[in-house]
């Protein structure tokens, strides 16, 4: 299948640098139609010990050009959410309810052929541990060409030049030589740049960066984050930064969504979230995160641990067992309240 | 670029030479052990060759003629001196030089073993891939059953069973009596492999006859090693399919076929290549019995007959040739590994 036959995402026709122009006919009004709109997503894993309800009614949206941070502990379901949206989860995972629209394309209801033509072209993802995420016995240039071959009509003789351009775009030194390198010949940071080059080769409308700096040293982390931010700004690409690091999300994201045990517990503009966390879990997370002028001594860990999601007696609020603000009402159905200013919280007794 | 190639080629040659040199102590060990083992075997070659009616003096005379009355150390020294000159001694039963006989018979054994190896790989690798991509399915169970049956039945039994069914009952296979029906004359010896030589002669009838003869013994041997190859392929493929880079390949939208064959399979074959080396040595060992069952004129049946006759030189020669083959094969596998896996290329 070539690009011309592929299902079209609205962003495909966008002129470079003017991403949301055709989405917002009236410049005074903000875009009403988000780029990614996930509603009430439920997902479960069939495991040896039973059914784990890993995502339980997750709704979120991302606008064009926006940077959204998804923050949560390991096991909160943040990576699973996006693997599910891409449709690349293991066979034992099943989406049981919900919808996801990406620029008008139905991510969950479309055929595998249609979905795979969107993956890597309009909707791209980079992962943590970049060295393992690249094919160890294939030259990195060829891995980028694989993506170009799949999604674009680039003639064969122009492939190498385009792959080298992709490497140059992620600021790899001496891209002509690196084109021939195998992943084991590159540093972790260079491998992550290659991953980003692969993900961005087809100029996607949305990049999902899943812990992109985990496993890299601190200076490389900063360089990688700056690179993603710069490319997103230049091309008007929306970015979702999935991380366990609230500080990192705060530094790079417009909005932050906090996940806990398969629930999205709080969403707010980054500054607002840091200034006025409303969900007890977010407040606890902030108290455990070193940022700003906080001293190490003042850090407090979040009590308890994530509940076992295979349990059938889970309370509607999955944080209630770890919460010190629990009310009798917390046993009732979980509702997400609009606190104004784009601040939403799923709590009966917000801070 | 050219200078780089030249350097790489030079490094390659140095690698091969180093490996061959490193194999010499192993071969010396093999020489010592087989020399001692053959001497420790029950049976007195002098008595055997003097005949049942021979007198004590006649036996002693034969013993002296064979040089067996000298001390072990002296015998070993003489053996080493001959070896250094490429002389493997003479067979007492046939009276001909062992080296000549081994060279005549080796192609038959190699052809049989290699055909079995290729056959087993062609069956086992797809079977393992199918089993890995559909774990718990019918194919997976079938793979397990074939593998278990193949490895648990002794080769001589499978051989006899196949010969009984396909020659005796069904009449599909030619009689299990060697490499070629006596009605044909063998192809012009170029490689010594009848299949290739018949192909070079462009003689379809001869090729069919040769293929018919080799089919049953090769299948017998192949059945025995399908198990390790397919199980290894399955395990390795399962591991690779759940790896991060396969997830990446799927995340960028590559087609299922490309993910499976270009990304997963090529990586999964690395441990399989290593397994093939081990499997080849199983095959060389088990071909002895299969050659006997199918009257295959290879080195295995030659060694077996010599062993029964307490004829030392052919047994020693056979084991030495096997060891040398094993060393060479492992070298070839390491070189092949370097071609497939860039990470293995510069470590030596």
Interface residues (C-beta under 8 A of the other chain):
Chain A: X83 X86 X88 X90 X116 X117 X118 X119 X120 X121 X124 X125 X127 X129 X132 X133 X134 X135 X136 X137 X138 X146 X147 X150 X151 X182 X184 X195 X198 X199
Chain B: X242 X243 X244 X245 X247 X248 X249 X250 X251 X252 X253 X254 X255 X258 X262 X263 X266 X267 X270 X340 X341 X342 X343
